[in-house]
Amino acid sequence: MVIKKEIKHREIILKLKGYAFGIALLAIYSISYSQTTSLKDTNNTPLLTLVDEFGFSSIETRVVDNKGRGDERFSGVRNFRVVLYDILYRGGGNNLHLKDTIPKYYLWNPMPLYSLRQLQSQGFNQATYLYSHNFDYWYPKHRLDSLKEAEFSYKCEPKLDVYLKAFFGEVVVRAKKQDTGKMLIHCWNGWHQAGMLSAFTLMQFCDFTNEQALKYWETCTDGNHKGYTKVKERILNYTRDPFYSFNASQKESHCPCQNEIMVPKEQQEDDIVNLSEDEMMEKEVPVNKVHIVRNGDSLSSISLAYGTSIEKIKSTNNLISDTIMIDQKLIIP
């Protein structure tokens, strides 16, 4: 597609006011063209490198790392990457501020409000959280309504099989310029669930093969690709939905070059996940625990032991007073 476009440009130039003038312009064009190429196809022919409005030119390169370091425009999102240029981006929630409060489970949360505001300032009007844990706690209806009034949509879509068609429809709307806002999909780290949906997207709209999509998924986990058998199987078994597609012009504008070399990396210290693979992908969060009241227990001592409040324990267990009985079972929120 890019090669044909170059040939067409050359033909136009050679017809401009005489052969000599055309040759001069062709030389200028060739210089400028060489400055925008970084990849070559199997015939050693230069391919144009697509760059979005933020200056991102690779779907592999993250512009913010796992600790929120990098491009300050997007520091509210960890492991931030482009998927479809000027349409779709991916990442993880930057909840490092919760690490001291809930050290084991600080990742298991949606994106903080300041991150959404930061995204909106960069032209995003939608973000989608691909898990369900703690979404209702941080984003009750009144907060979502407030975001909506500010023309920003934040939603929770943990079931990809249910959300997939609607998601593809949202992509198509933006490709048709019926909505010019950008979209973010995010999970906890921006590696596994967001990566899987991104892999589906590249197969659906950009003609990636299943094998190319899997290599992309592995590369963009920043070394965290060992295991995750179910995710890999879903990518390898994915079948395109014939109802959703890009035309040639849309592919040229938004799809990455398939010749981009993807090489899965070894895990680095800064990219180690603080949760095991099973905890990240297979098990539900143990939101509530059960405490059996022992001699000497009080609501005060129990709340301190579990890092919660007396009011939450009373509300969860429908207690009308602070009186508790030995062997009584209390649900700890």
N, C-alpha and C positions, 0 to 999 in steps of 0.2 A: 504493500500500500504506500509506504514512504518512498520507495524507489520509483514507482510510477509517478508520484507527485513531483519528484525531482526532475524526471524526464520531461514532464509537462512544462515545468518552469523553464527548463533549458530551451525547449522549442519556442516558447513565447519570447524569450530574450533574443534568440537568433533572428526573429522576424522584425525586431524593433529598428526601424530607420537605418537599414543597411547592415551588412555582415560585420563590418569593422566595429561599429558601435555596439552591436550585439556581443561580439567577443569581449569587449571591454567590460560590459556589464556582467557577462558571465564570469569573468575573473573575480570581480567584486563579490558576486553571489557565492562563488566557490569558497572564498575566504571566510565570509560570514557563516556559511553553512558548516564549514569545518570546525568553527568555534562552538557549535551547538551539538556536536556529536561526541559520543563516548563509547558507543557499542558498535559492533560489526556483526553481520550475519555470516552464514557458513561460506559465502563467496567473498568474504572480506570487504563487503560493501557497507559503507557507513549507514547507520540507522539513527534517526533523530531521537534525542532524549527528551521526553516530555517533562515539563516543569510546571508545577501548579502555581497559584498566585502567592503562596508563601515561600516559594523557592525550593520546594521539595522535589527531588528528581528520582527517588528510588523507593519502591515499596518495601524494600528490605531494611533500609536505614531508619533507625528510630532517632527522633530529634530531641526526645526527653528520655532519660534512662530510668532504671528501676528505682532510683532514689529521688526522682523528680528533678534531676540536674539536666540542664541543656537549654533549649530554646525557651526563654522566659515567657513567650506568648502562650505557651501550653504547659507550663510547669504544674498546673493543677491536674494533669493527666500523666501517669507514668507509662513508660514504654509506648510513646505516642508515634504513630506511623500513618502514612497515607495508604489508602487501598484503591479508591477510584479518584483520580485527580480532580480536585475542586468539587467533589460530591461527598465521598465517604472516607472517614478516618476511624482509627481504632486505638484502643489503649486500655489502661486500668485506672481505677480510682486512686487518687493520691490521698490515702488516709493515714499517712505516717504520723499525723498528730495524735492518733489514738493508740500508738504503739505502747506507750507507757501505761495507759489506762487498762487496755485489754491486750496484753502482749501476744497471746496466742491467736486471737481472733480479730485483730485490728483490720485485716484484709477483708473480712466478711461483711462488707458494708457497701452501700451505693456511694456515688460520688458526692463529696461535700458541696455545699451550696456555692462557696466562693469559686470552685472549679467551673460550675455551670455558668456563673456570671462571666468568668474569664473567657470561656468558649464563645459566649454570645457576643462579647466585644470583638471577636475575630470572625464574625459572620456565620456562626453556627446558630441554628434555630431548633435543633432536636438532638437529644441524647437518649440512648436506650441502654438500660442496665440488663444484662443477660442472665443474672441470677435473681433470686427473690429475697435472699436473706437480709432482714432489717430494713427493707425498703419502706414499709408502712410506718416503721418507727421514726425514721428520719424525714420521710416525706408524706405526712398526712394530707388529707384532701385540701385543707386550706393553703398549705405551702405549694402544692401542685397548681392550685387555682391561681395563686399569686404569680407563679412562673408563667402560666398561660396568659395571664393579663399582660405580662411583659413580653408576650409573643415568643415564648420559649417552651417547647414541649419536652418534658422528662417523663419517661415511662419505664415500666418493668416488664420484660418479656422473657421469662426463664425457659419457656418451652419453644424451642426453635421449630419443631415440626408444625406447631400451631401458627407461629409468627412469620414463617418464611415467605409465604405468598404476599402478605401485607408488606413485609420489608422490601421485597423485590418491586412491588408497586410504588413504594416511596422512592426507591432509586430511580425508577423510570420517570416519575414525575419531575425529579430534579434534572435528569438528563434532557428532558424536553423543555427545560427552563420554565416550567410551570410553577416551580418553587426554586428560588435561587439560594436558599439557605443551605448550609452544609450539615451533614449528619455525623454523629459519633456513636459507635457501638463500643461498649466496654464491659469487661468482667472485673475480676479482682486485680490481676496482674497485667491484663491485656495480651496474654499469651495463648490460652487454650480455647476457651469458649469464643472469645472475640476472633481468635485466629481461625477457628472452624467456620464461623459464619463468613469471614472474609474469604476463605478458600472456596466456599460455595459460590460466593459472589463472582470471583474471578473465573470460575468454570461457567457460571451462568451467562455472564455478559462479555467476557473477554477471551473466550475460546481456550482457556487453560485446560489441559488434560487432567485427569485425576492424579496422575503421577506428578505432574508439575505442581498441582495444588498441594499435594502432600509435602513435596519438597519445600514449597513456600511456607507451609504451616510449621514444619520442623525448624527451618532457618529462623523464623520470626519468634520462636520461643526463647531465643537467647540462651540456648544450652539446656533448656528444660523440656526436652522432647522424648526422653526415655520413658517407656511405659505408655499410658494413655491409649490402650489398644482399641477401646470403643470409639474414640475420636478418630483415630487413623482409619478404622474400618468404615466409618461413616463418610469420610472424605473419598476413600477409594471406591465406594459403592454409590456415590452421588450420581444422579441422572438429571440432566438439564430439564427444566420446565419449558416446554415450547411456547408458552404464553408470554414469557418475559424475555426481551432481548434488546440489544443496542443495534442501531443501523451503523453503516460504515463510518459516517461522520462522528457519531457518538463514541464509537470505539477509538477513533483517532484522537478525540478530545480528552477522553477520560481513562482509557485502559493503559496499563503499564506495558512495556516491551517484554515479550515472552522470552527474549534472549538474555534477560538479566540473569546473571549467574547466581544460583542459590546454593550456598554451602552451609549446612548445619554446623553450629559452633559448639565448642566445649563450654560447659557451665563455668562462669566466673564467680568469684566470691560475692560480688555485689548483686548477682542475679540469683542467688540461692533463695528458694522459697522457704518461708518459715513453717510451712505446713507440708505434710506428706502428700504423695500423689492421691492416695485413697481419700484423705480428708478434703483435698481440693476438688476432686472430680466425682467421687462415688457416694460419699456419705452426707447425710443431712447435718446441719448444725445442731448441736445439742442446746437448743434455746433455753429449755427449762430443766431444772434438776429437782429431785425429790429429797427433802430432808426429813428424817424421823426425829422428832423431838426427844432429847435425852434430859436426864436430871440436871438441873442447873442452867438449861438453855433459856434464853429470852429472845424476844424479837430483835432486841438491840444486838445481842451477841451473834445471832444468826445472820442478820443483815451485814454486819462487819465481816463475818467469815466468808460470805459469798460476794462481797462487793456490790451489794444492792441497798435498797432503803426499806425501812419499816413500812412506809406507806405502800410501796409496790408489793411487798409480801402480803400485807393485809388485803389489798385490792385483788390480787391474784387468787387468794384463798377465801374471799368473801368474809373476812373477819371483821366483827363490829367493835372489838376491843383488843387490848394487847395481851389478853389472857390466852395461854396455850397449855396443852396437856401433854404429859409424857406419853410417848408412842404415837402421838398425832403426826400425820403425814402432811408436810407443807410443800407446796410447789414453789420453787425458787425461780423467779423470772430472771 
